[in-house]
């Protein structure tokens, strides 16, 4: 399970998603040229997105294959808004 958390630049917790990303083979099949943001996800590591990367991540969520989707997608969108509304905030995808 990959958890989604918004943190400040000092590591301070800001918000978290209820749902996590269930890693499926579909994520491994994502093209790094078509999905460079989501391609960065791994089931056992962390990926961090800053305010400038959020629009790119949102665009990828719009065209994400159904096999990779789930409840986490809407919650990721909401957390993206939290990042965009503040300064020095980052969206973390935290692997196991």
C-alpha positions in Angstrom: 0.0 0.0 0.0 1.2 3.5 -0.9 -0.1 6.2 1.5 -0.7 9.8 0.4 0.4 12.6 2.8 0.9 16.3 2.5 3.8 17.7 4.6 5.4 21.0 5.0 9.0 21.6 4.2 9.9 20.9 7.9 8.2 17.5 7.7 5.2 18.8 9.5 2.0 16.8 8.8 -0.7 18.8 7.0 -3.2 16.3 5.6 -3.5 12.6 4.5 -5.7 10.5 2.3 -8.0 7.8 3.8 -7.4 5.6 0.8 -4.0 4.4 -0.4 -2.7 3.3 -3.7 -2.9 -0.5 -4.2 0.1 -1.4 -6.3 -0.9 -3.4 -9.4 1.0 -4.6 -12.5 -0.6 -1.7 -14.3 1.6 0.8 -12.6 4.7 -1.1 -13.8 3.3 -0.9 -17.3 3.0 2.9 -17.3 5.1 4.6 -19.9 7.8 7.0 -18.4 7.3 9.4 -21.3 3.5 9.5 -20.9 3.3 9.3 -17.1 6.6 10.6 -15.8 5.1 11.7 -12.4 3.2 8.5 -11.7 6.1 6.4 -13.1 8.1 7.7 -10.2 5.9 5.6 -7.8 7.3 2.4 -6.3 5.6 0.2 -3.8 8.5 0.3 -1.4 9.9 3.8 -1.8 8.7 7.4 -1.4 7.9 9.9 -4.2 7.5 13.6 -3.4 5.8 16.2 -5.6 6.2 20.0 -5.1 3.8 22.8 -6.1 5.2 23.1 -9.6 4.8 19.4 -10.3 1.2 19.2 -9.1 -0.4 20.3 -12.4 1.6 17.6 -14.2 0.4 15.0 -11.7 -3.2 16.1 -12.1 -3.0 15.8 -15.9 -1.7 12.3 -15.5 -4.5 11.4 -13.1 -7.0 12.6 -15.8 -5.8 10.0 -18.2 -4.8 7.2 -15.8 -5.8 3.7 -17.1 -8.8 2.3 -15.2 -6.7 -0.6 -14.0 -4.6 1.8 -11.9 -7.5 3.8 -10.6 -9.5 3.6 -7.4 -10.7 5.7 -4.6 -7.2 7.1 -4.1 -7.4 9.1 -7.3 -10.1 11.6 -6.0 -8.3 11.8 -2.7 -5.0 12.6 -4.5 -6.8 15.4 -6.3 -8.0 16.8 -3.0 -4.5 16.7 -1.6 -3.1 18.3 -4.7 -5.4 21.3 -3.9 -4.0 21.4 -0.3 -0.5 21.6 -1.8 -1.5 24.3 -4.3 -3.3 26.5 -1.6 -0.2 26.7 0.6 3.4 27.4 0.5 6.2 25.0 1.1 3.9 22.0 1.0 4.6 18.7 -0.7 2.5 15.6 -1.7 4.2 12.5 -0.5 3.4 9.0 -1.8 4.9 6.8 0.9 5.5 3.2 0.1 5.7 0.3 2.6 
